[in-house]
């Protein structure tokens, strides 16, 4: 299933096996907190973010540079 969220004024597709509003809300709050309080690696990933994939209780953040991609725990 594909949904869209807005991160730093960019619309980013979110891919997930199931449509779960709770996970989507957790993802939004985690990303908002990482934009403000995140370290350099996380901010660099968010600057070049192209898509997000939710797998279980983790969100895989895919960026243009493969080395900048990371996994973010939702719980």
C-alpha positions in Angstrom: 0.0 0.0 0.0 1.3 3.5 -0.8 0.5 6.6 1.1 2.1 10.1 1.1 3.4 12.3 4.0 5.1 15.7 4.0 8.5 16.0 5.5 10.4 19.3 5.4 8.0 20.6 2.8 8.5 17.6 0.5 5.9 15.0 -0.3 7.4 11.5 0.3 5.8 8.2 -0.6 5.4 5.7 2.3 5.2 2.0 1.4 3.7 -0.5 3.8 2.1 -4.0 3.7 -0.9 -2.9 5.7 -2.7 0.4 6.2 -2.2 1.2 9.9 -3.0 4.7 11.1 -1.1 4.2 14.4 2.2 3.4 12.6 1.7 6.3 10.3 1.1 8.7 13.2 4.2 7.2 15.0 6.2 7.8 11.9 5.1 11.4 11.6 6.0 12.2 15.2 9.3 10.4 15.0 10.3 12.3 11.8 9.2 15.6 13.3 11.3 15.0 16.4 14.3 13.9 14.3 14.1 17.1 12.2 14.5 19.2 15.4 16.7 17.0 17.6 18.4 14.6 15.2 22.0 14.1 14.7 23.9 15.0 11.5 23.5 11.6 9.9 19.7 11.6 10.4 19.4 15.2 9.1 21.5 14.4 6.1 19.2 11.4 5.3 16.1 13.5 5.7 17.5 16.2 3.3 17.8 13.7 0.5 14.8 11.5 1.4 13.1 9.8 -1.6 10.8 7.2 0.1 10.0 5.4 3.3 9.2 1.7 3.8 7.5 0.5 6.9 8.5 -3.0 7.9 7.1 -4.3 11.2 8.0 -1.7 13.8 10.7 0.0 11.8 10.7 2.6 9.1 13.4 2.3 6.4 14.3 5.8 5.2 15.6 5.6 1.6 17.7 8.5 0.3 19.4 9.4 -3.0 22.8 8.2 -1.6 22.5 4.6 -0.5 25.0 5.2 2.4 22.6 7.8 3.9 19.7 5.4 4.1 18.8 4.3 7.7 16.3 2.4 9.8 14.2 4.3 12.4 12.4 2.5 15.2 8.8 3.5 15.5 8.2 2.2 19.0 
